Amino acid sequence: MKGEAKTLYEAIRQDLIRLHANWELYKQLFTVSEDRYTVFNETAPAFFRLLQDLLVDNAVVSLSRLTDPAHYESLSRLVKVLRSQVKHGFYEEFRHDLIALESACTDIREHRHKRVAHKALKSQQPKLSESSARLPPLTRKKIEGAMASMAALMNKILGYFEDVEQYYIPVMRGDGNTLFFFLEKGYGATRSTPYPASGSSKSA
């Protein structure tokens, strides 16, 4: 891989690693158990709802941007540039995989266009499992399926040039599980500490 293709590949690789890191935080915080929601709602509900929305919208924007047309810094551009660097059969395989990926991102891109990047009339901020009547459902399955297809295409491109594979889920120190561990400990400590009776006071 050389020239613009190499530069594009590295930029997309870094973006995809960041996307996987952010989505891993989302899964750790919001998909493990209902008990976590109880702690969030009893401690900082506004913060965690905002964080949940931001992580979902980050996935929407990232997946949409990486599947933008070829005149942007995107996978479409990368595949187009690779046409002169790979055998025709491999180029056609990359192109067909890209078409399938773009199809998998159709609903995600609609959320980017009508809700996240632009505000359609009468639209509203949806939870991950629900949406405005004007928008298609946005689900974890769609987002994770698109992420998996994107990583597979990137590894297929890398595999053409090098006998290696990129692992996109990073190992993070101090991740969402760590945050919840300490939050739960603090929450448990406040619940076990009795509050002073109403009207009580200490002696001088």
N, C-alpha and C positions, 0 to 999 in steps of 0.2 A: 504494500500500500504506500502511495507516495503523493506528494503535492497536496492539493486541496482535499482529496479523499482522506488522507491521514489526519489533517487538521480537523475536518468535520467529524471523523470517527472519534477522535479523542474528546472533542467537545460534547458530542452526544453521549459518549460513555460516562463522562463525569455527571451530566444531567441525569442519566438513568440511575446512577449510583445514589445521587441525592434523592431522587424520587423513591427508590426502594427504602432508603433510610427513613424518610418521612412517613412512608406507608407502614413500615415496621413499627414506628412509634404509635401510629393510629391503631394498629391491631393490638399492640400490647395494652394500650390504655382503654380501648373502647369495645373490644370483641372477646375479652377473656371470660368475663362473668358479669352477671347483673349486680353482684356484690360491689363491684368497683363503681358502678353508677350510684349506689347508695352512699358510698364515701364521698364521691364527687359532689353529690347533691347536698350533703351535709356540711361540706367544707367551702368549696368555691364553685358553685354551680354555673355562674355566669362565665367565669374563666374557662372552665372545661367545655362548656357548650361552644364558646367562641373558638377554642382550640380544635375541637372536633370539626367544626365547619371549615376552619382554615386548612386543616390537613386534607379534607376531602376536596376542597377547591384547588389546593396545590396539585393534587393528582389530576384533576380535570384540566387545569391549565398546562401542566407539564406534558401529559399525553397528547393533548391537542396541538401544542407547539411542536412537538417532535414529529408529528404527522402532518405538519403544514405542507403546502405545495413546494415545489422544487426551487422557487426563487427565494425561499427562506433557508435558514440554517436548520435543516431537518433531515430525517431519514430519506425522504423523497429526493432531496438534493444529493445525499450521499450515494444512493443507488444510481442516480443519473450520472454522477461523476465517475463511478466505478465501471461504467460501461466500456471505457477504453482500457481498463486495467485487468479485466477478467475475461475468461472464455465465454462465448455467447451463451452456452447452455447454463452456466452458473448465473450470468446476468439475468436470464429469463426466470430462473428459480428465485433470485432475489426479488425481482419485480413482482412475481406472483405472490410471494410471501408479503410484500409490501401492500399489495392490493387487499389481501385478506386482513392485514393489520388495520388498514384504513377503514375497512368495513366494520371491524370490531370496535373502532373508536367513533362510529357514527353518532350514537346517542351521547357519548361523552363530549364530542365536539359541539353538539347542539346545546348542551348545558353551558359550554364555554361561550358560545356566540350569543345566547339569549338570556343568560343569567349572570355569569361570572364576569366576562369581559364587557358585555353590553347588557343593558337592562330592558327586557321586553315589558310592554305594558301588562299590568295585572299579574306579573310573575311574582313569586315569593321564594324565600330561602327554604329549600326542602331539607328534610333529614335524608340520610343516605338511602333509606328504604322507601322514601316517598317523594313525590314531586308535584309541581303545579300541573293542572290538567293540560296545559299547553306544552309540557315537556315530557319526554319519555322517562320511564323509571331509571334511576341511577342506583346501581347495586354494587356490592363488593365483588360479585362474580364478574361483572363487566369490567371493572377497573383492574382486578387482578388478572383476568384473562388477557386484557390488552397489554399489561405489563409483562406477562409471561411470553406473549408473542413477540413483543419488541425485543426482549432479552434474547430470545431464540434467534431472531433475525440478526442481531448484532453479533452473536456468537458464530452464526453461520458465515458471516462476512469475515470475522476474525479467523475462523478456521480455514478459510480459503488461503490466507496468507501465512498463518502460523499454526503450529500444532498445539494450540493452547485454548483454554476456555475461561471466560471472565465470570466470576461469581459476583452477582450484583447486590446481594444482601450483605451489608457491611456489619462487622462486629463493633458494637458501640459500647463504650464505657460510660456508665451513668445513663441508661436508657429509660424507657417508660416504666419498665418493671421496677427499676431502682427508685424512681420517683414515687410510684404507688406504695412501695414498701415503707418508705419513711413517712409518707402522708398517712397511711393506715396506722402506723405506730403513733403518730401525733394525734390522730383522731381517736384512737383507742384510749390514749392517756387522758384526753379531755373528758371522755365519757365516764372514765373510772374515778375522776376527781369530783367529789360532791361540791355543788355550788352553795355558797353561804345562804342561809335562810333569809327571806325577805325581811328587811328592817333590822337585821342583826348588826351589831357593831362591836369593835374591839374595845376593851377597857384601856384607859390611858395609863 
